[in-house]
Amino acid sequence: MTRHLVDAHLHLWELDRHPQPWIDPGSMSEIARDFTARDAAAELGAHGIADAVVVQADNSLSETEDLLAAAAAGGVVKAVVGWVDLLGDVPAQLAHLRRLPGGETLVGVRHLAHLEPDPSWLLRPDVVAGLIAVADAGLVVELVVRAHQLPVVTELVGALPAASFVLDHLGKPPLLAGGADLDRWRADLADLARHPDVVAKVSGLGLEADHLGWTAAALRPAVDHALETFGPDRLMFGSDWPLVRLTRGYTAWWEAYLQLTATLGAAEQEAIDHGTARRVYGIGA
């Protein structure tokens, strides 16, 4: 059976407009340049992928405006997970974004919560109020956190029963550390998975393992646990391009993902490959 994938997680950036200060030009030379929608289309097209969700990489409204413009231009970008200031007037910001070309492709909101000094930033009352406004607008609340923040996410999900959540990168499982750290991640992910209004992305795992030396077997503990706890109909494939270029590249991850999900039934493969992403983000077939 031919596998038809939606790439549910990639980034675009033009560094002169939206600098990424976390990119070290020495150790991260592979991504220390602009990555455009045309670049993404070429990479995904080489792997038979025609639909993608672009996700914010900068906590700025102007970056989201640019991502919506990329979606409006047509091509591979079908949906945008953008950013708004959760401490500001969220309805007004969303109304502004939705009036722009491509505004109808805004499907979710994310904040780089894993970079906040306060690991419980997501539970601040003013942040929660902003997230409620996001959910009230019919948008997904997307979450990028480190493994130790998973209990925070579980508490947040319990406090917002009307919201729909997407967890990026399976909550960054500490594959390289292993041991007690990985066991803690397993338990915390299982706790989160008990909430049916949360789905998760199988993405970004190479960054949590040996960047250039990982194998499919090294990633299997995370993928198998996600399949066991969430199930294929609450998981979706993502590349985390262009960051995947730091970890053996798109092709290596794509091949590993196909290998790690090869024993699933046809309907399960369709769910994790594209069905979940299309349902959660409203992407047409």
FIRO-410442 format. One record per residue: z, x, y of N, C-alpha, C, O, CB in turn; residue in one letter. Coordinates in steps of 0.001 Angstrom, whole numbers, plus 500000, padded with zeros to 6 digits. Glycine has a CB too. Layout:
BEGIN
ZXYZXYZXYZXYZXYA
...
This chain:
BEGIN
500000500840498798500000500000500000500000500872501248500766501831501347501222499051500008M
499139500534502194499120501247503460500332500846504292500652499663504411497812500964504229T
500995501828504858502172501582505683501728501447507143501072502341507676503226502729505518R
502080500350507778501758500119509189503053500204509991503923499344509857501052498727509398H
503183501238510825504419501496511556504295501118513031503237501265513642504804502962511428L
505394500634513579505604500575515025506577501702515362507632501815514737506157499154515494V
506238502520516327507166503557516775508086502922517817507686502676518955506401504812517366D
509326502663517402510255501919518241511047502797519199511948502310519882511200501154517381A
510715504106519260511509504955520148510744506212520542510633507158519763512829505337519479H
510222506206521757509643507427522322509895507446523814510321506453524405508123507524522023L
509624508595524412509873508791525847508611509302526533507758509939525915511045509781526073H
508519509010527805507485509561528677508192510138529894509188509587530362506418508469529089L
507670511257530407508212511750531666507223512638532402506415513342531796509493512508531419W
507309512585533711506614513510534601507721514232535366508441513627536160505583512760535584E
507843515520535116509027516244535574509116516375537091510214516523537628509045517606534962L
507989516326537789508075516398539244508642515104539829509255515120540896506696516687539842D
508438513994539136508958512702539595510357512427539046511218511882539737508011511576539182R
510561512814537792511843512531537140512280513765536359512048513845535153511737511287536198H
512912514728537033513368515944536357514343515610535228515120514661535323514031516900537363P
514289516392534180515202516229533051516072517493532997515722518444532298514415515996531685Q
517182517517533712517957518747533851518522519269532535518915520433532454519077518524534809P
518567518438531515519080518865530226518068519704529443518421520321528438519483517659529416W
516819519728529897515793520509529189515903521973529613515667522315530772514355519954529484I
516260522821528669516301524263528917514900524829528680514388524746527564517363524972527996D
514269525405529713512881525866529556512717526982528537511610527230528060512352526333530876P
513817527661528198513729528717527194513800528173525782512850528303525009514829529725527403G
514935527557525445515124527064524082514392525757523813514213525376522656516588526879523809S
513963525061524875513278523781524705511871523819525287511393522831525844514081522661525358M
511227524945525156509900525104525756508895524077525234507936523741525930509379526507525492S
509106523578524018508184522607523424508133521293524195507149520560524103508578522334521993E
509180520991524951509191519724525681509367519928527185509581518962527917510298518829525152I
509282521160527646509470521458529069508163521297529833507697522220530500510017522882529256A
507585520112529724506352519776530439506246518261530503507088517544529962505091520403529743R
505202517780531171504990516344531261504508515782529926503781516439529180503984516022532368D
504931514549529644504433513804528487504056512417528973504907511650529425505499513736527327F
502774512104528874502220510877529419501898509875528313501956510193527125500970511180530234T
501559508665528731501162507642527768499908508071527015499735507731525844500925506299528475A
499045508808527675497849509308526979498233510311525896497665510299524804496870509961527980R
499199511179526198499690512116525182500299511367524003500056511712522846500726513077525790D
501085510349524299501711509564523241500670508879522368500795508857521144502652508530523839A
499641508318523003498601507633522239497896508590521286497561508215520162497585506991523182A
497671509825521732497010510805520869497890511165519675497408511244518545496659512071521665A
499184511384519928500109511743518844500252510596517847500148510800516637501490512119519416E
500488509404518355500675508267517459499381507898516737499397507542515559501194507066518238L
498267507986517454496990507660516836496673508548515650496058508103514680495890507764517847G
497091509809515723496869510727514614497642510317513372497364510801512275497255512131515016A
498615509422513540499415508952512413499200507464512149499980506826511442500892509224512668H
498137506930512724497774505543512461498684504524513109498786503396512627497755505308511010G
499350504897514198500299504014514864499717503582516206499323504417517021501675504715515055I
499667502266516427499032501744517633500006501095518604499638500815519744497984500755517256A
501249500849518174502218500130519008503496500938519129503974501500518143502520498732518426D
504055501000520337505264501787520556506142501143521611505682500385522465504910503213520966A
507426501473521522508419501086522519508833502352523254509289503309522628509660500366521860V
508682502371524571509102503522525355510501503239525902510793502135526362508088503824526513V
511354504256525840512771504112526180513113505060527322512649506200527354513675504392524944V
513918504589528245514287505391529404514937506706528989515625506781527971515226504607530307Q
514708507739529794515348509034529592516086509483530843516730510532530851514315510080529191A
515990508675531911516590509012533194517299507767533722516712506686533741515512509531534212D
518532507903534142519268506771534703518801506511536128519519506772537093520793507032534671N
517581505988536240517036505682537561516113504479537467515390504306536486516283506899538146S
516149503662538492515271502493538535513818502916538690512922502257538163515675501558539682L
513575504011539412512196504446539649511523504870538350510324504645538184512163505600540656S
512266505481537423511645505828536146511227504559535409510136504503534842512610506668535276E
512081503549535411511733502299534744510497501680535374509657501126534666512904501316534800T
510373501763536679509169501257537349507930501974536823506899501344536586509280501436538883E
508028503286536640506894504053536123506577503672534677505409503599534296507182505554536219D
507608503432533875507383503050532475506710501682532387505841501468531542508716503035531698L
507107500768533251506452499459533275504986499586533683504124498885533152507185498511534236L
504711500477534620503323500706535028502503501255533863501340500889533690503264501677536225A
503114502137533064502417502666531893502108501550530904501026501523530318503255503759531214A
503045500634530715502806499510529814501731498587530362500916498058529606504095498730529582A
501726498392531683500738497518532297499327498052532145498361497288532157501053497325533754A
499208499360532003497880499977531876497253499729530514496089500065530296497974501469532123A
498012499146529598497483498904528259497609500144527403498052501193527871496026498458528325G
497220500022526154497301501164525255498486501066524323498860499976523890497377502441526042G
499074502204524014500062502262522940501420501687523351502157501208522489500234503691522484V
501768501721524626503085501249525070503063499730525178502401499163526047503482501890526436V
503799499086524278503827497624524250505109497039524810505134495867525185503636497140522848K
506179497828524877507460497326525353508241498465525987508051499635525654508268496680524202A
509131498095526915509898499078527683511385498741527602511800497618527888509424499117529167V
512174499735527208513627499660527348513965500506528569513894501734528515514393500166526036V
514325499864529651514514500559530916515976500734531282516864500646530434513812499822532010G
516207500983532563517550501218533091517762500372534327516845500178535126517768502712533414W
518963499873534479519416499305535747520834499810535990521524500235535064519361497724535733V
521243499759537219522607500142537574523534499010537138523591497962537783522744500434539118D
524252499226536049525120498189535505526288497864536422526935496829536263525639498609534159L
526562498740537378527654498507538320527177497806539590527972497487540474528320499822538678L
525870497575539665525302496929540834524945495472540557525493494846539650524077497684541300G
524017494943541352523567493560541202522494493539540114521307493699540400523018492977542564D
522914493342538883521981493414537753520904492338537830519731492670537658522739493286536439V
521230491061538079520159490052538168519101490387539216517913490166538981520755488699538483P
519513490914540364518539491258541404517644492403540955516437492380541197519253491632542708A
518223493401540305517418494530539824516418494075538762515261494495538769518327495634539253Q
516868493223537861515969492726536820514856491873537415513706491958536984516751491917535782L
515191491060538393514164490243539050513116491128539709511922490839539635514799489307540094A
513558492205540353512633493161540961511713493767539916510498493815540109513403494266541686H
512280494230538811511471494870537775510478493893537154509343494259536849512370495457536691L
510906492672536972510028491691536325508886491249537222507887490719536736510825490483535900R
509020491461538522507920491136539443506837492211539454505730491962539932508460490943540854R
507134493389538941506187494493538982505103494337537913505305493625536929506919495820538799L
503947495000538101502975495057537001503646495634535758504285496685535816501732495913537397P
503497494942534642504151495358533412505557494814533261506219495083532259504190496837533343G
506030494042534251507386493547534204507696492698532989508837492639532530507661492774535416G
506664492038532472506870491195531301507134492002530030507555491447529015505669490309531096E
506885493323530090507121494168528910508539494727528866508899495427527919506126495314528886T
509347494424529882510738494871529864511501494062528824511636492844528944511395494726531270L
511995494751527806512636494057526682514107494411526519514829493728525792511906494374525405V
514559495465527183515937495894527009516374496841528102515572497295528918516113496548525669G
517662497131528101518264498040529086519143499037528346519876498682527423519094497254530162V
519051500311528779519875501366528201520421502251529315519774502455530342519064502205527182R
521617502767529091522237503760529959522603504950529085522994504774527931523499503178530706H
522480506166529623522777507367528838524286507527528689524894508441529244522162508627529502L
524870506609527921526324506556527793526884507777527073528051508123527260526736505298527059A
526072508430526256526566509610525531526792510795526458527427511773526062525588510002524432H
526279510725527692526469511801528660527590511508529648527921512360530472525186512047529411L
528175510327529579529276509994530484530535510772530076530840510861528887529551508458530475E
531264511331531038532499512055530701533529511186529975534286511675529136533121512615531961P
533547509912530304534473508984529663533811508436528402532839507688528510534881507825530634D
534302508781527210533662508299525980533734506787525815532973506207525040534298508956524786P
534650506146526542534785504687526475534157504005527687534524502878528020536258504297526369S
533230504665528338532598504136529556532042502733529334532114501891530229531476505071530024W
531494502478528165530876501184527885531872500032527902531473498874528024530187501228526550L
533157500334527782534176499284527752534801499026529123535666498159529248535260499651526764L
534380499760530147534899499492531485534572498059531881533453497614531625534317500490532515R
535478497323532484535208495921532832533961495740533697533218494777533512536397495339533552P
533725496664534645532541496508535492531259496773534711530230496156534988532622497446536694D
531308497685533735530141497929532881529888496729531986528747496293531836530340499199532027V
530948496193531391530810495022530522530206493854531297529370493127530761532178494620529929V
530612493666532533530043492596533352528540492806533537527766491850533496530748492531534724A
528128494067533742526703494351533866525952494080532575524837493560532602526495495787534285G
526549494424531455525905494193530159525795492696529856524820492254529248526687494901529041L
526791491925530278526707490474530110525516489918530889524818489025530409528018489796530573I
525287490446532088524149490011532891522833490378532211521872489611532267524214490631534291A
522783491541531574521592491938530817521338490954529687520217490480529507521750493369530256V
522388490647528922522244489713527809521864488323528295521047487649527667523535489647527004A
522446487888529404522136486572529954520670486464530367520098485375530388523035486277531147D
520070487611530697518654487637531074517730487670529856516509487723530000518374488842531958A
518317487637528661517503487624527440517026488981527005516084489083526220516329486749527629G
517661490040527501517252491392527161518203492012526153519379491655526079517176492255528412L
517676492938525388518460493680524407519345494694525124518923495313526100517538494387523381V
520564494859524639521435495940525086521242497109524124521644497041522962522944495484525144V
520632498167524613520341499332523768521414500397524012521849500602525145518906499905524066E
521833501069522945522982501963523015522651503328522448522241503452521294524164501367522276L
522834504354523272522732505738522805524116506352522960524611506529524073521633506559523609V
524733506675521826526097507204521805526186508309520777525310508455519925527126506092521499V
527242509081520863527535510084519845528388509440518752528960508366518936528260511322520467R
528456510125517615529121509537516452530551509110516764531001508067516290529121510524515298A
531270509904517556532672509574517823532830508337518708533937507819518860533361510754518475H
531714507857519300531768506672520147531457505384519386531483504306519980530805506824521296Q
531167505467518103530823504263517354531929503207517382531615502022517496530510504628515926L
533211503580517284534240502536517417534194501824518768534501500635518852535615503142517218P
533814502542519820533651501918521129532550500866521068532701499769521606533328502978522205V
531444501205520411530334500258520283530775499023519506530454497899519890529129500924519589V
531504499227518422531961498089517618532859497176518445532756495953518347532712498577516363T
533734497756519255534591496948520125533766496199521157534030495029521435535629497827520825E
532766496867521726531898496226522710531146495054522099531078493976522690530910497236523288L
530587495264520923529830494195520250530735492989519996530311491846520169529226494707518911V
531963493240519590532886492140519366533220491379520631533530490188520580534140492650518751G
533158492059521770533489491427523048532314490667523660532505489875524583533971492471524023A
531105490898523156529905490257523722529138489527522614528069489980522203528984491315524417L
529667488418522137529035487745520993527667487158521289526918486851520362529923486659520503P
527321486993522571526029486398522907524924487435523071523767487075523291526153485592524173A
525264488716522967524278489782523209523632490241521912524197490092520828524938490975523911A
522438490802522044521747491459520939521733492954521222521421493377522335520290490902520756S
522069493749520222522250495183520399521302495977519509520973495569518395523690495573520105F
520875497122520033520127498112519251520850499443519364521093499934520466518641498235519744V
521193500024518228521834501335518179520773502399517953520056502361516953522914501390517066L
520671503338518868519686504411518731520168505486517768521357505800517707519383505031520091D
519222506043517014519434507258516211520584507130515210521240508117514876519701508433517125H
520822505895514733521908505640513774523261506158514284524146506481513491521581506294512425L
523411506232515596524682506712516142524883508198515970526020508672515953525815505988515500G
523807508938515843523847510403515768524769510930514652525788511554514949524302510965517103K
524436510694513403525289511173512301525388512696512292524371513376512424524745510682510950P
526589513239512141526775514695512183526364515352510871527205515830510109528232515036512496P
525071515367510622524558515872509348524821517357509178525076517812508063523071515601509237L
524766518116510253524962519555510152526434519883509867526736520799509102524499520248511446L
527329519134510481528754519373510259529177518910508874529910519611508176529586518663511325A
528709517715508473529059517183507167530550516933507033531252516749508028528601518124506087G
531028516928505796532455516829505519533114515610506126532553514514506107533140518043506008G
534316515803506669535109514703507209534405514024508380534526512813508561536476515208507646A
533671514802509175532954514209510313531910513214509823531779512123510379532282515307511168D
531173513583508791530150512683508264530790511475507585530267510365507679529237513426507276L
531909511680506906532616510558506286533095509567507344533040508355507139533808511065505456D
533560510089508467534013509209509557532835508405510111532961507212510387534682510038510693R
531693509069510270530495508351510725530129507250509736529806506137510151529307509326510904W
530172507539508444529847506526507434530736505291507594530248504161507594530003507112506015R
532037505518507729532967504400507860532719503623509148532730502392509148534410504903507822A
532496504343510244532295503681511533530976502911511556530909501818512119532325504708512671D
529932503468510954528657502745510916528790501488510066528246500442510422527530503649510364L
529493501574508967529701500401508119530453499308508882530131498127508752530474500789506842A
531450499696509675532179498720510491531238498032511477531277496811511633533335499403511248D
530402498813512132529470498248513097528463497331512422528110496286512970528746499357513843L
528005497708511250526969496940510556527453495554510141526638494685509829526495497700509334A
528756495338510134529278494016509796528963492981510864529106491781510635530772494088509583R
528537493443512024528139492529513104526639492257512982525841493174513176528489493128514520H
526238491045512673524821490758512406523919490850513625522697490893513485524695489398511823P
524505490883514829523681490937516040523367492369516463522979492601517608524380490211517177D
523531493333515555523224494735515819522144495191514849522241494963513643524497495626515694V
521116495836515386520135496535514558520167498005514954520743498361515982518690495925514726V
519555498851514151519642500296514400518298500961514165517455500467513418520713500940513503A
518125502094514825516889502864514713517082504076513810518019504857513975516410503309516098K
516180504209512863516112505411512032515248506393512818514023506404512694515515505113510568V
515901507203513614515187508072514556516101509213514960517319509128514805514708507278515809S
515511510280515480516281511367516063517151512141515101518027512884515545517121510839517118G
516950512002513800517876512601512837517731514112512738518699514807512428517667511990511477L
516536514626512997516344516070512935517208516817513943517600517959513705514893516405513167G
517504516168515070518344516803516083519795516906515642520559517695516197518261516035517384L
520180516112514646521553516143514142521688517024512912522786517182512379522022514740513819E
520578517601512457520561518491511304520120519880511779520103520151512980519610517944510178A
519771520742510851519208522055511186517834521814511814516907521396511121519104522993509908D
517692522070513101516505521653513841515197522067513184514271521262513081516557522210515221H
515115523295512746513854523777512184513907523941510674512889524246510052513479525090512815L
515075523743510075515205523960508638515536522711507839515742522799506629516247524974508390G
515593521551508482515960520346507754514878519969506746513706520315506901516207519191508725W
515300519259505727514406518702504724514683517204504623515671516709505167514591519409503339T
513813516494503932514062515067503718515388514860502994516119513916503290512910514429502917A
515695515735502052516954515625501314518157515758502238519179515109502015517022516686500220A
518051516587503270519163516771504204519402515519505048520523515269505492518893517969505116A
518350514738505265518466513527506064518810512304505222519214511274505761517182513283506812L
518653512410503908518837511256503026520216510613503133520294509384503120518598511669501608R
521322511380503238522621510716503332522704509703504476523304508639504324523702511748503502P
522109510031505603522143509109506742521245507907506499521652506771506743521720509828508027A
520037508143506025519090507041505828519568506111504723519514504891504881517689507582505494V
520034506662503610520503505812502514521703504970502935521803503802502562520867506665501298D
522615505559503714523786504802504158523378503692505123523933502594505077524810505736504827H
522422503969505985521936502939506899521279501798506131521479500629506459520948503538507904A
520501502134505115519857501097504299520899500261503567520745499048503427518883501730503289L
521947500905503105522992500198502368523795499278503274524183498186502860523921501191501689E
524047499705504503524926498936505388524165497930506253524607496790506395525704499878506279T
523054498321506819522278497430507676521206496663506905520961495489507183521634498223508790F
520572497319505946519441496712505252518167496898506042518218497033507265519690495230505003G
517010496909505370515737497174506056515398496186507162514713496544508120514630497174505062P
515871494936507044515518493940508058516334494079509329516142493314510274515696492557507502D
517259495064509364517994495357510593517856496834510960518691497388511675519480494982510436R
516798497459510465516496498844510798515058498941511262514220498110510913516745499776509592L
514776499978512063513401500193512518513122501687512652514006502484512966513149499474513865M
511883502030512408511421503415512523511245503802513986510778503003514798510098503611511759F
511624505039514315511345505598515631511152507099515507511719507731514616512481505273516628G
510360507664516390510064509103516303510955509953517199511189511125516903508619509352516663S
511460509374518299512133510140519348511208511222519910511661512302520288513426510776518801D
509914510920519961508940511809520588509168511791522099509469510723522632507473511382520234W
509046512888522810508622514211522335509755515106521824509501516247521439507916514918523437P
511015514607521810512105515465521342511905515893519896512407516936519478513438514747521486L
511169515084519130510902515444517733510146516772517629510148517411516577510099514331517045V
509503517181518721508801518461518728509770519639518606509367520746518248507974518597520004R
511057519393518908512071520438518760512538520578517314513249521524516977513263520141519660L
512138519639516463512674519583515102511557519424514073511553518473513292513676518429514970T
510628520346514080509531520417513114508373519487513425507351519559512743510044520110511755R
508483518624514415507339517868514871507192516481514271507890516100513331506135518628514594G
506256515741514853506040514345514492505633514194513035506174513353512317504983513731515387Y
504684515004512603504160514849511242505253515066510198505336514312509229503005515828511001T
506086516081510382507151516356509410508115515177509337508523514789508243507914517650509782A
508491514596510490509405513459510485508744512234509873509369511530509079509879513147511902W
507503511970510224506758510826509685506666510914508167506888509924507468505345510760510298W
506342512086507663506256512266506213507613512099505545507711511494504478505684513639505885E
508663512634506169510003512501505600510440511038505584511016510570504603511012513349506394A
510166510322506666510526508905506726509831508119505614510466507313504934510161508315508100Y
508546508349505429507817507651504372508397507985503001508499507119502133506325508013504418L
508772509234502818509363509650501538510724508977501335511020508495500242509514511194501484Q
511537508944502366512894508414502250512920506901502063513930506351501625513694508785503473L
511832506230502388511756504779502237510741504359501173510394503182501076511398504139503566T
510271505310500385509196505043499421509612504097498303508770503387497753508716506336498821A
510905504076497955511341503244496831511679501812497248512017500989496397512546503872496168T
511594501509498523511825500136498969510688499241498496509564499700498296511960500072500507L
510992497967498322509951497011497996509003496798499158509288497217500280510561495698497580G
507890496156498902506862495971499934507406495220501143507145495609502281505663495220499357A
508154494156500907508691493386502024509726494197502805509808494087504028509314492082501519A
510510495006502102511502495846502781510819496912503627511259497193504742512442496507501759E
509750497506503108509004498490503885508398497854505124508429498446506203507909499129503031Q
507856496674504986507261496007506146508314495732507217508027495811508411506585494692505721E
509528495411506787510594495133507758510955496378508544510947496353509775511836494586507052A
511272497471507854511724498676508538510576499381509248510785500036510269512384499624507549I
509361499249508714508205499905509332507822499266510659507545499963511635507017499867508388D
507807497934510691507354497265511919507967495904512158508041495464513305505884497120511888H
508414495214511105508873493843511272510080493716512174510110492851513049509190493256509949G
511078494566511976512281494502512812511945494770514274512414494061515164513331495510512320T
511131495794514521510771496135515903509997494992516565510245494667517726509933497431515938A
509076494392515842508306493301516429509210492103516745509056491452517778507171492877515479R
510149491825515845511048490691516065512006490964517223512181490109518091511840490381514788R
512624492137517247513647492431518250513035492584519631513610492132520621514410493697517877V
511867493221519702511268493521521002510119492575521381509511492731522441510767494941521006Y
509825491605520522508787490639520844507400491233520923506606490845521780509103489981522125G
507095492172520040505780492816520008504880492059519042505227491896517873505895494316519594I
503737491599519514502818490863518668502162491735517622502055492950517790501772490212519502G
501724491112516541501056491855515469499652492238515899498923492871515134501012491027514169A
